[in-house]
Amino acid sequence: MPDVSSTPWRAWEIVREVARIVTSAASDATKELVDRVDLVRVASDSIEGLIDEYFDVLPSEKVVVNDTVRVIIPSARPTRKRPVVPTIDPSKEPQRDGYVNQLCETLNGWAKSGSYVVQGHASASAKLGIGVAILQKVRIGGWLPRHQRTWAICFLRCIVCVISRHRS
């Protein structure tokens, strides 16, 4: 489908380059004493940027694609050999912070010319196995007051207390 691209000539160049890389790797794989795992890794690394360019994948979209491949697909299709379900693994604070930062960057990128920005933080309860991302619209140059950042932690603690009472 290179002809329906906004730049068909470049799309055809990408198709030819990917075909050359794959054909070369397939040919090299037939040689004796070749590290096929490394060969596949090198070929994959070589074509990844070309595929992103062909499909016009933005860096923020790449994060979603990588998360889908790394987390969503294995969670949706556990096997006997791979019974681990990544979506139910507890998140760690750096993961939550990274998620909120990525989300805020994306939303703020969409609203570059506005007079507000989105700020956020994440809170979680390991005991309950839940977390929440809190986002707030703030005037540019403003900041999220400390008392507004801690309400989610208090809310999660209240939920823990209520559930603990019901289990007793």
MOMO-V637236 format. One record per residue. N is the residue number from 0. RES is the residue in three letters. PHI is phi in radians with two decimals (none if undefined). PSI is psi in whole degrees, -180 to 180 (* if undefined). NEAR is the number of other ideal C-beta (glycine too) atoms within 12 Angstrom. Layout:
BEGIN
((N,RES,PHI,PSI,NEAR) (N,RES,PHI,PSI,NEAR))
END
This chain:
BEGIN
((0,MET,none,24,12) (1,PRO,-1.06,-29,21) (2,ASP,-1.18,-21,12) (3,VAL,-1.60,2,10) (4,SER,-1.23,159,18) (5,SER,-1.19,-24,14) (6,THR,-2.30,80,15) (7,PRO,-0.98,-38,15) (8,TRP,-1.08,-41,13) (9,ARG,-1.23,-39,18) (10,ALA,-1.06,-42,23) (11,TRP,-1.14,-38,18) (12,GLU,-1.03,-43,18) (13,ILE,-1.12,-44,28) (14,VAL,-1.04,-45,24) (15,ARG,-1.13,-40,18) (16,GLU,-1.18,-43,23) (17,VAL,-1.10,-44,27) (18,ALA,-1.06,-40,18) (19,ARG,-1.12,-45,18) (20,ILE,-1.12,-45,26) (21,VAL,-1.17,-43,23) (22,THR,-1.09,-43,16) (23,SER,-1.11,-43,19) (24,ALA,-1.13,-40,27) (25,ALA,-1.11,-40,17) (26,SER,-1.16,-45,14) (27,ASP,-1.12,-30,20) (28,ALA,-1.16,-21,20) (29,THR,-1.44,-11,13) (30,LYS,-1.29,155,13) (31,GLU,-1.30,150,8) (32,LEU,0.98,38,10) (33,VAL,-1.74,142,16) (34,ASP,-1.48,95,14) (35,ARG,-1.13,-35,17) (36,VAL,-1.08,-46,12) (37,ASP,-1.15,-38,15) (38,LEU,-1.06,-45,23) (39,VAL,-1.14,-42,19) (40,ARG,-1.07,-46,14) (41,VAL,-1.13,-44,20) (42,ALA,-1.12,-44,27) (43,SER,-1.07,-46,18) (44,ASP,-1.06,-36,16) (45,SER,-1.21,-35,20) (46,ILE,-1.65,-15,27) (47,GLU,-0.99,-49,22) (48,GLY,-1.11,-36,18) (49,LEU,-1.15,-42,25) (50,ILE,-1.15,-42,23) (51,ASP,-1.05,-42,20) (52,GLU,-1.15,-44,23) (53,TYR,-1.02,-45,26) (54,PHE,-1.61,4,22) (55,ASP,0.99,48,16) (56,VAL,-1.47,121,18) (57,LEU,-1.40,156,16) (58,PRO,-0.96,-39,16) (59,SER,-1.18,-32,21) (60,GLU,-1.27,-32,17) (61,LYS,-1.08,-37,21) (62,VAL,-1.04,-44,21) (63,VAL,-1.15,-43,19) (64,VAL,-1.08,-48,20) (65,ASN,-1.09,-42,18) (66,ASP,-1.10,-39,21) (67,THR,-1.08,-46,17) (68,VAL,-1.20,-40,17) (69,ARG,-1.43,-32,17) (70,VAL,-2.07,-55,23) (71,ILE,-1.17,-50,16) (72,ILE,-1.07,-49,18) (73,PRO,-1.09,-30,21) (74,SER,-1.25,-36,20) (75,ALA,-1.38,-21,15) (76,ARG,-2.31,61,17) (77,PRO,-1.17,152,15) (78,THR,-2.19,175,12) (79,ARG,-1.10,-38,7) (80,LYS,-1.32,-26,8) (81,ARG,-2.31,73,13) (82,PRO,-1.38,-8,12) (83,VAL,-1.15,136,15) (84,VAL,-2.02,99,16) (85,PRO,-1.00,-31,22) (86,THR,-1.20,-15,19) (87,ILE,-1.81,2,15) (88,ASP,-1.21,136,15) (89,PRO,-1.08,138,17) (90,SER,-1.39,159,25) (91,LYS,-1.89,158,14) (92,GLU,-0.95,-44,16) (93,PRO,-1.06,-34,11) (94,GLN,-1.16,-45,21) (95,ARG,-1.12,-44,26) (96,ASP,-1.09,-42,20) (97,GLY,-1.08,-40,19) (98,TYR,-1.09,-49,28) (99,VAL,-1.11,-42,31) (100,ASN,-1.06,-45,23) (101,GLN,-1.09,-43,26) (102,LEU,-1.10,-46,25) (103,CYS,-1.11,-43,29) (104,GLU,-1.04,-42,23) (105,THR,-1.13,-50,22) (106,LEU,-1.09,-42,24) (107,ASN,-1.20,-31,23) (108,GLY,-1.15,-35,18) (109,TRP,-1.25,-26,16) (110,ALA,-2.03,41,16) (111,LYS,-0.97,-38,14) (112,SER,-1.56,3,10) (113,GLY,-1.41,175,15) (114,SER,-1.76,8,12) (115,TYR,-2.18,158,20) (116,VAL,-2.26,161,25) (117,VAL,-1.77,129,29) (118,GLN,-2.08,154,27) (119,GLY,-2.80,173,30) (120,HIS,-2.76,167,29) (121,ALA,-2.15,148,29) (122,SER,-2.33,152,28) (123,ALA,-2.61,156,29) (124,SER,-2.12,111,26) (125,ALA,-1.15,-33,16) (126,LYS,-1.10,-42,16) (127,LEU,-1.54,-21,21) (128,GLY,1.31,31,16) (129,ILE,-2.27,160,21) (130,GLY,-2.57,166,27) (131,VAL,-2.52,141,23) (132,ALA,-1.83,124,26) (133,ILE,-1.82,122,28) (134,LEU,-2.07,143,26) (135,GLN,-2.50,140,23) (136,LYS,-1.47,126,20) (137,VAL,-2.30,142,22) (138,ARG,-1.02,144,14) (139,ILE,-0.98,132,16) (140,GLY,1.56,-10,9) (141,GLY,-1.51,-177,15) (142,TRP,-2.62,159,14) (143,LEU,-1.49,116,23) (144,PRO,-1.00,147,12) (145,ARG,-0.98,-41,10) (146,HIS,-1.14,-27,10) (147,GLN,-1.38,-22,21) (148,ARG,-1.38,-23,21) (149,THR,-1.69,-7,16) (150,TRP,-1.11,-33,19) (151,ALA,-1.14,-39,28) (152,ILE,-1.12,-43,22) (153,CYS,-1.08,-42,18) (154,PHE,-1.06,-47,21) (155,LEU,-1.09,-38,25) (156,ARG,-1.12,-39,19) (157,CYS,-1.10,-42,16) (158,ILE,-1.09,-44,23) (159,VAL,-1.03,-45,22) (160,CYS,-1.09,-46,17) (161,VAL,-1.09,-46,15) (162,ILE,-1.14,-40,17) (163,SER,-1.07,-40,14) (164,ARG,-1.13,-40,10) (165,HIS,-1.23,-27,9) (166,ARG,-1.39,-24,10) (167,SER,-1.33,*,7))
END
